[in-house]
Structure formats: structure tokens, C-alpha cells
Amino acid sequence: MLNKNKIAIIIPCYKVRARILTVIATIPTWVDSIFAIDDCCPEKTGDFLKLNCRDERLTVIYNESNQGVGGACTAGFTAALKHGCDIIIKMDGDGQMDPAYLRRLIHPIESGLADFTKGNRFYHLNELQSMPLVRRIGNIGLTLLTKFASGFWHISDPTNGYLALHSSILNMFSSKRLAKRYFFETSLLVHMNIINAVACDVPIPAKYDNEHSSLSIGKSLVEFPVKLIMSLINRIILKYFIYNVNATTVLLTLGTMLCAGGGLFGGYRWILGEVNSQAQTAGTVALAFLPIILGTQMLLQAILLDIMDKPVIPLHKIIKDS
């Protein structure tokens, strides 16, 4: 049966010349369009494809400067929207993402169950053994931090770039706000949460050969935590103070004020006591700790409400039916 949706695949291309033809050749025939984005690739992958690929579905896009995976995907999203595509899939050009799972990846979107789907390698414990140990360890830490930052507590495997989304939700936020490089997938999750899009994990086994990753582990350990914290702050402000105001807003506000007030008062009394060589009374200590305890409880309650704040009806279905 023919698919009623127009399906597009975008492939960021940077130093993938050796594998890109094989990747494109394995893409199923039911996919309508393929957009390969030459992200100022030193191997001239775009020119190589024009000379050697005869797939009529292929369109090659060039970025004038290297913008990273996020910049390449943004260019691909823009092109797919112009071509009227309904579902957009992002694959890498290094052959790690098995096209055999494309139908599984887009099924929740086609069925009206989700706006956004993401591959998750952690469902398959046996196949997960093929993932390099360093990547496994890094993913465990990043998963928890990404849950805090993105608000999608049921989504794991944050560095997995095998994803799909319905094109209608791309118009609900500015693609300029998406991260340009390796933080792209996480920043996309953050913006999906802000607009209350329905996200879904899809079990897809790990697939690794002996390819070299260009992602620097040391650089990631320094940059990712900072970006995750900034993303968390940005999401909280936009979701609970700009776009909407609810019980989470009240708890966050009061909890922060109580913790800050108790901390400032306690700090002031401690400094005053050190200067005057005078011990603080039990009442003074209690007066400092009580608002901190109450504030912490409110913040924990806000986190619980954030975890429970899970949209059910996909946005693209609401838009289509309205």
C-alpha cells in the first residue's frame, strides 16, 4: 500500500564520501525525496554525488561554510519544507543508521501517535555490546542530564541522531535557535518540549564499525554540561513563564525565592557572627534553614510536575484537524 505521506530523508555530509553512495543505495523506494547537505566538506561529497549518484530522488545542497550537523540539518529541513514533505527523517552518511528501521521510526508519526521520534539503542542489551565502551559511559551520564534539560523524562539515548519529525511542527519555532553542531539533537528535544510536541522513543539496535568519531570526548565533557544548564534555564523560562503559567510556575518562583532568601540570610548571619566572634542562636539557624527546606520541597515538587507534564495529543494532528 502506498504511503499517503510524502517522506524525505536529509543526510548531513562531512567526510563521508567513502560510504555515502552505499547509504543512498539502501534507502527504500517508498522514500520520496533525499537531501544530501554538503557542509563545506573537504572531500567535496556534494560534487562526488552529482557525478556518481543516479538516484532521481536526490537533491544536493551546499553550505557555503561548515556549520556542523545542526546547520546542515537546518538547511535540509528548509529544503524539505519547500518540497512539501510531510515527514522528515535525519540520517547520517557514515552508514551507522540502518535503513531497515526507517518504517519503524516513522510509524508513530504516521499513526498519529507522535510528532517526533528518536532511535534508542539502549533497548537492545545484546546489540549494545557492539557500542564502544567510551560511548556507552558517556551516554549514561548525558542521558540523565538531557532528561533534566529537555523535560522529556521518557526519552533516552540523547546522542542518537537517527530521528524523524512531522514537518508541520517545524514552523512552530525558529530553526535559528537550534544548536549548530553536536548539541543539535539535544537542542531539538528542548524545543520540542517547549512547544508541547509529543515525542517517542523507538527501539533501534546499535550499529558500529571501526569508524573514527570526530566528536572530542574531552571537549564534550567541558561544553555539554554548560550547554545543558543553559538549555534547562531557557526551557524553564519559555515554558513556564512566557508561553504558559501554571502550578509549576508558582512552585518554581516560591521555591527559588525561599531558597535564595534563606541562603542569603544564613550567609549574612554567619559572616556577622565571624566578624563579631559570636555564635548564632538555634532560633537564628532555624530561621535560615526553614525557608531553604520549604523551598527545596517546592522545587522538588516542581520537578515532579515537570516530569508529569507529558502531552498526549500530537500537535500535527491538532493542526491538521483544525
C-alpha positions, 0 to 999 in steps of 0.5 A: 500500500502506498504511503499517503505521506510524502517522506524525505530523508536529509543526510548531513555530509562531512567526510563521508564520501567513502560510504555515502553512495552505499547509504543512498543505495539502501534507502527504500523506494517508498522514500520520496525525496533525499537531501544530501547537505554538503557542509563545506566538506573537504572531500567535496561529497556534494560534487562526488554525488552529482557525478556518481549518484543516479538516484532521481530522488536526490537533491544536493545542497551546499553550505557555503561554510561548515556549520556542523550537523545542526546547520546542515540539518537546518538547511535540509529541513528548509529544503524539505519544507519547500518540497512539501514533505510531510515527514522528515527523517535525519540520517547520517552518511557514515552508514551507522543508521540502518535503513531497515528501521526507517518504517519503524521510526516513522510509524508513530508519526504516521499513526498519529501517535507522535510528532517526533521520534528518536532511535534508542539503542539502549533497548537492545542489551545484546546489540549494545555490546557492539557500542564502544565502551567510551560511548556507552559511559558517556551516554549514561551520564548525558542521558540523565542530564538531557532528561533534566534539560529537555523535560522529556523524562521518557526519552533516552539515548540523547546522542542518537541522531537517527530521528524523524519529525512531522514537518508541520511542527517545524514552523512552530519555532525558529530553526535559528535557535537550534544548536549548530553542531553536536548539541543539535539533537539535544537542542531539538528535544528542548524545543520540542518540549517547549512547544508541547510536541509529543515525542517517542522513543523507538527501539533501534539496535546499535550499529558500529564499525571501526569508524573514527568519531570526530566528536572530542570526548574531552571537549564534550565533557567541558561544553555539554554540561554548560550547554545543558544548564543553559538549555534547562534555564531557557526551557524553564523560562519559555515554558513556564513563564512566557508561553504558559503559567501554571502550578509549576510556575508558582512552585518554581518562583516560591521555591527559588525565592525561599531558597535564595532568601534563606541562603542569603540570610544564613550567609549574612548571619554567619559572616556577622557572627565571624566578624563579631566572634559570636555564635548564632542562636538555634532560633537564628539557624532555624530561621535560615534553614526553614525557608531553604527546606520549604523551598527545596520541597517546592522545587522538588515538587516542581520537578515532579510536575515537570516530569508529569507534564507529558502531552498526549495529543500530537500537535500535527494532528491538532493542526491538521484537524483544525 
